[in-house]
Amino acid sequence: MDLTTLSIDAIHAGLLARQFSAEELVRATLERIERENKAIRAYLTLSPERALAQALEIDRKVRAQEPLPPLAGVPVAVKDVLSTKGVRTTCASRILERYIPPYDATAVERLEAAGASILGKTNCDEFAMGSSTENSGFFPTHNPRDLTRVPGGSSGGSAAAVAANLAAAALGSDTGGSIRQPAALTGVVGMMGTYGRVSRYGLVAFASSLDHVGPFGRTVSDVARVLGVIAGRDARDSTSADVPVPDYWVALEADVRGLKVGVPDEYFNGLSPEIGDNIQKGLDLMARLGMKVEPIRMLHTDYAIACYYIICTAEASSNLARYDGVRYGFRESGADDLREMYKKTRDHGFGAEVKRRIMLGTYVLSSGYYDAYYRKAQKVRALITRDFLEAFDKVDILVTPTSPVPAFKLGERMDDPLQMYLADIYTVTASLAGVPGISVPCGVTRSSPHLPVGMQILAKHFDEARLLRVAHAFERAGGFEVA
């Protein structure tokens, strides 16, 4: 039995039946990481002692016949933008290369309280700014489906870890598609809940009004299990919502017949034919499952990329001002005065993409441009949100492609920031509106190397249960293997 390929449900059952121990599972996963991570480079930092200590506690509970928590023994990876007490947290940036937090993020706390073993921290685009994980300050991550291609981003390390069986599940962060897009490019399931569903406490901020924490898994059931653990109100995060959290795993089995599926025309413009063909076959399968598929319009979609990159860069320029060499992280030596120390520290500590976004954000917030750009973008954001609210008055869910193209070659878009930004063209709208979204595998491209295709399913605010139910029905009916 290859323990590293087991689902969360299979892990739980195997532990109860004493087919293996939690320690054996963690050691098997760490051994696989030792073999495979050199090529994939999904991890930045490992925490084997922490993972094994948790596993030994789970094994004690099994021997004592105590009730097991929902994620007992599950080996989990955590994106390196989430604080982990005593474990290096770098945000894949040189400016935080030696930072060790004194506390855990709420999502990490809840994972461990549920019995999960934290294997380590995964690579990402620096401060979660990117769509390929090539903007890491240390090294790019490679897509396990084809090592010459990107895994997507910014949570590419977490997605690659799950796709390569280097973790049973993982946490990522999603600001404009950074969970859903890499899930699509690596062929796994990735979910962003409603804004406020999961606490952001301990998530290093990129764009505070857009940042989400969410799970990756190999199955919809695994994602439902993890989301159910990390979701819920947190007094330490004023933006977390005081909304009841349903049992997502139980909700998976509810009937999907009769649900209305909206297909926005605007999401199929300029789409790669190989992506579009798979999505259409996925929609045909939904119709055979008894769902009603109908076209719908989302009139302000074309403005989403411009709107998103104005708002997120503005918030980034504010959030990253704290990294000045005085209060946090790295400080460059050899400066003659304070201004030169600031300049040298930020020049050495930040990569090119982070600098680009800080400059863009500072510009759109500057005197004389705030009204022309930032205020106008916020008005457009309200219109995009209204599009979703009106759509969900007519349909139960929306289905779109996750990415306009399959995984592209490493280095292919690094010199063209606009093309890189357009990789998120189908995901930023949901982020701006704050609605939940999930990306599920939907077949592979016809041409070699047969790259994964992702389908995005969106639901109204706090309706993650319905979204997971549809995704689970699609998976069970063979939708992940649509040909």
N, C-alpha and C positions, 0 to 999 in steps of 0.2 A: 504494500500500500504506500503510495506517495503522499505523505502527510501534507506536503506543501500545496496540494491541489484541492484540498477539501473545502467545501462550503462551510459557513458558520453553523448551519443546522447539522451537518455531518460531524463537525468538531464536537458540538454539544453531545450528540448521540454517542460518539466514540468515547468520550471521556466518561459518560455515565456507564457505558458497557465495559469500561476498562480495557478497551482495545489498544489504547496507547495513553500515555500521560501528557499533561500539558508541558512538562519539561522536555519530553521527546519531541513534541511538536515544535517548540521554540528552537531547540537545538537543530532540528532538521531544516528549519527555515533559515537560521543563521548560517548553516553549512551551505545551503543553496546560494545565499547572498555572497558568501566567500567565493564560490565558483563563478557566479554569473555577473556580479556587479561590476567587475573589472571592465567588461564590454559594454554594459548598459549604462552604468554610472548613475543609478537612480538615487543612491544615498550619499549624503554629505557626512553624516555622523551616525555611528551606531551606539546603542546603549544596551549591550548584552547583559550586563549585571542587573539592570533594572528589569529587563524582560524576564530573565530567569528567576529573579526573586518573586515576581508576580506569579510565574508558572508554578513554582514550588508551593505557594500559598493555595493556588487552585487545587493542586494535587493533595494537599492536606485536607481541603474541604471534601474532596472525593472520597478519601480514605475514611473520614469521619462521617460520611453520608449526610453532610450538610447540604442545604439547597444551593445549587450553583447559580451565580448571577448570569444574565443573558448573554454576555460575551466572554464567558469563562474560557480562558486559555487561548483566545483568538489572537494571533500575531498581527499587530497593526503598525503601519508606518504613519508618520506625521510630517506634513509639509513644514519646511524650516522657516515659516513665518509665524508659527504658533509657539508660545513660550513653554519651555519644559524645564522644570526646576532641576538645577544641577547638570543639565545637558545643554551643550552649546547650541545657541540659536542665532544664526547668522543672517537670515533673510537672503542667503546666497550673495552677500555683499561684503566686500573687503572692509567696509567701515564698521561692520559688526563681527569681524572674523573671530574675535576672542571673547565675545559676549556670552556669559553664562547667567541665565535668569535666576532670580531667587524665588520664583513662583511658577505654577502651572497655569496654562490657559484653562478656562472652564471646560471646554470640550475635551481636553486631555484628562482633567480630573474625572469627568464623568465616564470616559472610556475605562480608566483604571478602576473606578468604583464598580463598573459593570464586569470586571474580571479580565479585560483585555491586557495583553502584554505589549508594551511600547518597544518596538525593535530599534527605532532610530528616526533620524530626521532626513527628509528627502529633498533633493535638489529642486530648484525652481528658477524662474526668471527673477533677477534681482528686485527685491521689494515687491514681487508679484507683478512686475511690469513687463509684459511680453506675451507672445502667443506661440512660443516654440521651445522654451527653456534653453535657448542659446544665449540669452542675456544674463545667465548666471555669472557671478564674479569669479567662479572657479573653473567650471568646465561645462560643456553641454551634455545633456542626457540623450541617449539614443533610443529609438523606438524598437521595442523587442520584436515587432513584426517585420522590421527591416532596419538593420543597424545603420544604414546609410541615410535614414530619414529621421525627422524630428518626431518627438512624442506629443507635440502640441505644448501649450503653456497657458498660464504660467505654472500650473501644478503638474508639469510633465513628469517629475520624479515620482510623485505619488501614483499617477496613472501607470507609468512604466513598471513600478514595483508590483502592482496588482496584476498587470498583464503578464509579467514574467514569473509569477508565483513567488515573488520575493516578499510578499505579505498577503494575508488573507483579505485584508481591507486596508483602507488608508483614508486619512483626512487631507483635504485640500482647501484652498480658498478660491472664491469665485467673485470677481469684481465686474467683469464684462464677458465672462464665458470661460474662466480659467479652470473650472472643473469640467464643464460639459464638453468643451472643445477637445482637450486632451483625452477625455474618455472616448470620444468619437474616433480620434486618430489612432488610438491603441486598441480599440475593440473591447472596452469594458463599460460598465455602467457607472455614471457619475451624476450626482444630484446636488442641486442648489435649492434649498428651501426658501420659503417666503422670507423677505427681509425682516429680521427680528425673531424668526423662529428658533435660531441657534445663537447663543451668546457669542459676542465678539470679544469678550474679556480675555486678554492674553493674546489676541491676534494683532500682530504689529500692523499698524494702519497704513494703507495705501490711499484709498478714497473712502472715507468713513461712511458716507451715505449710500455706498454701493457694495461694500465688502460683505461677503457671506462666508461662513464655514460650512463645509458639507462633505459627504462621504463618497468614496469609490468602492466598488465591489465587483466581483465576477458575475453576480446574479442580482436581480431586483430584490429578492428576499434578503440577501446580505445587506444591501443598501438600506432596506426598510428596518432591519435590526439595528444598524448603527445609528441611523437618524433618530429612531425612537429613544436611544440612549442619550444622545447629545442635545436633543431639542428641549425647549422649555425655558421658562422665565428665570432670569438670573439678576439678583438685586445689584450685582456689581456692574451691570450693563444697562444703562437707562433706555437703550433702544431695543432691548429684548422684549418680546411681546408676552403679556400675561394672558395667553390663550391656551385652553386645554390641549394637551398632546394626546391624540388618539393612539390606540395600539395599531401601528402601521402594519405589523406583520399579520395580525388577524384580518385586517381590512383587505389584504391581498386577494382573498378568495371571493369577494363580493362579485355579483354579476355585472358584466359590462354591456349586455345587450340593451339596445335602445339609446345608448349614449350618443350625443351629437359631437362629431369631430369636425372642427373648422380647419380649413386649409387656406392660409393667406396667400393670395396670388403674388404679393410683393416679395415673398421669400424664395421664389423660384426664378427670379430674373438673374441671368448671368451664371446659372448653376451648371457645374460640370455634368454632362449627360450621364456619366456613370453613377454619380450621386443621385441625380433625379430619378433614374430608372429604379434604383433600389428603394427610394422613398415611395415611389408610386406603387411598387409591389407590396411595400409595407402597408400602405393605405388600403390596397385591395384585400389584404389579409384582415385588416380591421373590419372592413365591410363584411367579410365572410364570418367574422365573429359576432355579427349582429349590430355593429355600430353604424351610425348614419353619417356618411362622409359628405361634406358640402363645402363649396368655396366660400370665402369670406374676404373682406377687404380690411386692411390695416393702413390707413391713408398716410400716416406720418412716418412710416418705416424708413423711407429714403433719407430722412434727416437724422437717423439714430446714431450713425457713426460720428458725424460732426458734433452732435449734441453730447454724446458720451465722452469724446476726447477733450472737449472743453471742460466739462464738469470734473472728470477724473483727474486731469492734470492740475486744475485749480486746487482741488483738495489735496493732491499729492504735494504740491509746492508748499502748502501750509504744514502738512504732517511731517515732511522731511526736513523742515527748518530746524528741528531739534538736533540733527546730526551735524554739529558744528565744531567738534573737537574739544568742546568744553564740558558738556553734560553727558554725552553718550559716546561709547565706542572709541574708534581709532582717532589718534591725534598725530598729525605730521610734525616732525621735529625740524629744527633749523630755521624757523620763521623769526623775523626781526620784530614784528609787531602783531597785534591781534588780527588786523585785517588780512595780513599775509598768511597767518596761521589758519584762519577760516578758509581762505582760497586754496591753500595747499592741501589741507585736510580733505575738503570736498572734491577737489580735483583728483586726488589719489584714491579716495575711498569709494566714490561713485563711478559706475560704468556709464557708457555713452547714452544708453536708453534712459536711465534715470536722470541724467543731466538734461536730456532733451525734454523730458516731461516736466521737470522743474522749471525750465525756461519757458515752455509753453504756458504752464499754469501761472507763472508770475506775470506773463504778458497779459493774459486774459483777465487777470484781477487788477491790473494796473490802472491808475487814474486816466480816465478818458476812454478806456476800453471795457470796463466792467459792464456797463449797460449794453454796449454793442455786442459783447460776446457772452459773458457769464449769465447775466440776467436773461438774455434772450434764450440761451440754452435751457435754463430752468423753465421757461415758458413752454418750450418745445417738449421738455420732459413731461410736463403736465398733459400735453396733448397726446403724447405716446401712451401715457397711463390711461387716459380716457379711451383711446382706441381699444385697449385691453378690456376695460370695464364694459364697454359697449359690446365687444365681441363675446364676453362671457354671459351677457344677457341673452345671447342667441344660441351659443354652443356650450358644451360641457368642458371640452379640452381643445387645444390647438396643436396641430402637428406640422413641423417644419423640418428641413435639414438642420443638422447641427453646424456643419462646416461646409463652405461652398466647394471645397476641394479635399481630396484625401491627403494623407501625410506627405509633405513636400520634403525635398532633399535638404540635408543639413547645409547651411550656408546659402541656400537658394534665394532667400529674401532678406538677408541681413543688410544689404546695401540699399534696400528700398523700403523704408519705414511705412509708407502708405500701403503697399501690398501686404505687409505684415499686419497692419491694423485691420485690413479688410478680412483677415482670417476670422475675425469675431463678428462679422456683419450680421449673422443670424442669431447671435446670443446676447448682444448688448441691449436689445429692446426689452427683454424680460428683466434684465438687471436694472434698467432705468425705471421700469414700472414696479419693481419689487415683487413680481409674481414668481411662484416656484417653477422650476424646470428640471427635467431629467433627460439625459442622453442615453439611449440604449443602442446596442449594435443592431444593424439592419443590413446584413449581408456584406459582401466585399466587392471590390471593383472587378470587372471582367478581365482586364489586362493584367499580366504579371507585373509586380509580385502579389496581386490580389490583396489590396490594402483594405482595412476595415472602413465601413461607412456607418455614420451615426445618425439616428433619428432623434429629433428633439420633441418632447411632449411637454406642453405648458398647461397650467391650470390656474384658476383664480386664487386670490390671496388665501393662504392657510388651508388650501384644499389638497395638500400633499397626499392624503389617503387615496383620493380618486386618481390622482396622477400615477401613484404606485400600482394601484389596481389595474389600470389600463396597461401599464408597462409589463406587469407580471403576466397578464393574459396574452399579450403579444409575444413575450418570451416563451411561454408554455406552448403556444401554438406553432412555434418554430420560426418566429419572426427574426430572431437573432441570426438565423442562417438563410435568410431570404436570398435567392439566387437570381 
